[in-house]
């Protein structure tokens, strides 16, 4: 298989890596936020 443009492939791969990393950080932040909300509920803090 001959890659027509290696820079295009590199850009495509880099874009996917960036997107996956971004989604990973969003999932982690959401999990941490959910945990904090549960801790606040257990402590009896009201909003």
C-alpha positions as CSV (number, residue, x, y, z in Angstrom):
1,X,0.0,0.0,0.0
2,X,1.4,3.4,-1.0
3,X,0.4,6.4,1.1
4,X,-0.4,9.2,-1.4
5,X,0.4,12.0,1.1
6,X,2.1,11.1,4.4
7,X,1.4,14.5,5.8
8,X,-2.3,14.0,5.3
9,X,-2.1,10.7,7.1
10,X,-0.1,12.3,10.0
11,X,-2.7,15.2,10.3
12,X,-5.6,12.7,10.3
13,X,-3.9,10.6,13.0
14,X,-3.0,13.7,15.1
15,X,-6.6,14.9,14.9
16,X,-8.0,11.6,16.2
17,X,-5.4,11.6,19.0
18,X,-6.4,15.1,20.0
19,X,-10.1,14.3,19.9
20,X,-9.7,11.1,22.0
21,X,-7.6,13.0,24.5
22,X,-10.2,15.7,24.7
23,X,-13.1,13.2,25.2
24,X,-11.0,11.5,27.9
25,X,-10.6,14.7,29.9
26,X,-14.3,15.5,29.6
27,X,-15.2,12.0,30.9
28,X,-12.8,12.4,33.8
29,X,-14.1,15.8,34.7
30,X,-17.7,14.6,34.6
31,X,-16.9,11.6,36.8
32,X,-15.2,13.9,39.3
33,X,-18.1,16.4,39.3
34,X,-20.6,13.5,39.8
35,X,-18.5,12.3,42.8
36,X,-18.4,15.7,44.3
37,X,-22.1,16.1,44.0
38,X,-22.7,12.8,45.7
39,X,-20.3,13.8,48.5
40,X,-22.2,17.1,49.0
41,X,-25.5,15.2,49.1
42,X,-24.2,12.9,51.8
43,X,-22.9,15.9,53.8
44,X,-26.3,17.5,53.6
45,X,-25.4,20.6,51.6
46,X,-28.3,22.1,49.8
47,X,-28.3,24.3,46.7
